[in-house]
Amino acid sequence: MLENYEVVYTHPGGAVATFTRQGGELDALAKGLDAEQFWVFKNVKSLLARNEEGDLERATSQMGAIGFSARVREIILPVAAAAAPVRA
């Protein structure tokens, strides 16, 4: 399971649901969802908050069942600046 990622679910009708997991925290944003889509969004949010193996795949399956397609990207955190040499 990815630790830091963003997944954007889009629907042909214009609805968008975005989930961003970074540093152990999950942010979720929904725009233009109808009542059924919002209910699934809330269930998917609860699922992704757990961050257990297979949760992202189950979430994508649930969103796909109501017509959403997914775009997932891993968020790569920058290497610590302490690794760079310090000039006097």
Secondary structure, DSSP 8 states (H G I E B T S, - for coil): --SSEEEEEE-TTS-EEEEEEETTEEEEEEES--HHHHHHHHHHHHHHHH--TTHHHHHHHHHHHTT-EEEEEE------GGGS----
